[in-house]
Amino acid sequence: MFLLLSRYLKPEAEIDRHLPAHRAFLDRQYAAGHFVVSGPLVPRTGGVIVTVDMPRERLDAIMQEDPFLREGVSEYQILEFGATKRAEGFLAALEANR
């Protein structure tokens, strides 16, 4: 799995200009089963994406489609990890806290 930490490189107004396209990109990746959870950092200086397990090359190809990355408004630190434990009802817990 991968943990992606984004850091905004441009002012918030520039980020917001690309936000609809970025959200559409996220929606496509959720529909394809690639992403598990995502959201902005607090305070809003970037964001987080957690992916399913996939080859790094596949992730790199997917991320080239991200408008934030393509337009240079954000950069990503990509951390690979092996998920060996999870909370019982993890996905249900996420849904309950929406």
KOLNUNU-797036 format. One record per residue (C-alpha): x, y, z negated; residue in one letter; residue number from 1. Coordinates in pm, 1 decimal, padded with zeros to 6 digits. Layout:
          u          v          w   code   pos
          X          Y          Z      a   NUM
...
//
This chain:
          u          v          w   code   pos
    00000.0    00000.0    00000.0      m     1
    00100.4    00360.9    00033.7      f     2
    00050.0    00671.2   -00175.5      l     3
    00067.5    00986.6    00034.3      l     4
    00127.2    01317.5   -00139.8      l     5
    00069.7    01621.1    00076.8      s     6
    00205.8    01965.7    00007.3      r     7
    00054.0    02265.7    00180.8      y     8
    00299.8    02476.5    00377.6      l     9
    00064.0    02756.9    00481.7      k    10
   -00175.5    02994.7    00301.6      p    11
   -00514.3    02860.6    00192.7      e    12
   -00696.6    03043.0    00475.2      a    13
   -00485.3    02853.9    00730.9      e    14
   -00550.1    02524.7    00550.1      i    15
   -00924.8    02594.0    00551.2      d    16
   -00918.6    02662.7    00925.4      r    17
   -00800.5    02304.1    00986.6      h    18
   -01003.8    02140.5    00708.6      l    19
   -01301.8    02026.4    00923.4      p    20
   -01069.9    01847.1    01167.6      a    21
   -00871.2    01695.8    00878.9      h    22
   -01191.7    01567.2    00717.5      r    23
   -01300.4    01414.3    01049.8      a    24
   -00960.2    01240.8    01065.7      f    25
   -01013.2    01107.5    00711.7      l    26
   -01362.6    00985.4    00802.3      d    27
   -01221.8    00791.5    01098.6      r    28
   -00957.7    00626.8    00878.4      q    29
   -01214.1    00529.0    00612.4      y    30
   -01440.0    00383.7    00882.2      a    31
   -01145.2    00185.4    01019.1      a    32
   -01071.6    00050.5    00670.5      g    33
   -00728.6    00217.4    00640.8      h    34
   -00781.5    00455.0    00346.7      f    35
   -00902.7    00368.7   -00005.4      v    36
   -00932.2    00707.4   -00177.2      v    37
   -00826.5    01067.5   -00112.8      s    38
   -00872.7    01417.9   -00242.8      g    39
   -00713.6    01754.1   -00316.3      p    40
   -00465.3    01815.9   -00593.9      l    41
   -00572.6    02040.4   -00882.1      v    42
   -00470.8    02316.0   -00845.2      p    43
   -00518.1    02300.0   -00468.0      r    44
   -00156.4    02285.8   -00348.7      t    45
   -00193.1    01969.3   -00142.2      g    46
   -00365.8    01635.8   -00164.2      g    47
   -00343.1    01260.7   -00216.1      v    48
   -00429.2    00964.1    00005.3      i    49
   -00410.6    00597.7   -00096.8      v    50
   -00407.7    00344.3    00185.9      t    51
   -00469.9   -00025.8    00217.3      v    52
   -00169.2   -00249.7    00276.2      d    53
   -00038.8   -00211.7    00632.5      m    54
    00296.3   -00197.4    00809.2      p    55
    00475.7    00137.1    00771.4      r    56
    00486.2    00172.6    01149.5      e    57
    00105.6    00154.0    01161.7      r    58
    00073.7    00420.3    00892.3      l    59
    00316.7    00648.0    01076.5      d    60
    00109.0    00614.6    01394.4      a    61
   -00214.0    00689.0    01204.7      i    62
   -00067.9    00995.9    01036.7      m    63
    00036.3    01145.2    01371.4      q    64
   -00338.4    01195.9    01428.2      e    65
   -00378.2    01410.8    01113.1      d    66
   -00448.4    01773.0    01212.9      p    67
   -00279.7    01900.1    00895.0      f    68
    00043.9    01729.7    00995.8      l    69
    00007.3    01800.9    01367.6      r    70
   -00054.8    02173.3    01308.5      e    71
    00227.5    02202.7    01054.0      g    72
    00009.6    02320.7    00766.3      v    73
    00104.2    02028.3    00538.8      s    74
    00385.5    01781.5    00489.8      e    75
    00364.2    01435.0    00334.8      y    76
    00576.9    01241.5    00093.6      q    77
    00500.0    00873.4    00156.9      i    78
    00555.3    00625.4   -00125.4      l    79
    00514.1    00252.6   -00067.9      e    80
    00407.8    00035.0   -00360.5      f    81
    00290.7   -00317.7   -00426.0      g    82
   -00045.8   -00318.3   -00602.6      a    83
   -00025.9   -00605.5   -00851.0      t    84
   -00308.4   -00501.7   -01084.1      k    85
   -00636.0   -00315.3   -01058.0      r    86
   -00919.2   -00225.2   -01290.8      a    87
   -01220.1   -00454.8   -01279.6      e    88
   -01487.9   -00270.6   -01082.6      g    89
   -01240.4   -00016.6   -00944.7      f    90
   -01451.9    00087.0   -00646.3      l    91
   -01772.7    00093.4   -00852.3      a    92
   -01598.6    00319.7   -01105.4      a    93
   -01501.6    00561.5   -00829.2      l    94
   -01860.3    00575.2   -00705.4      e    95
   -01997.8    00630.4   -01057.1      a    96
   -01774.3    00936.9   -01108.5      n    97
   -01870.3    01119.6   -00787.6      r    98
//
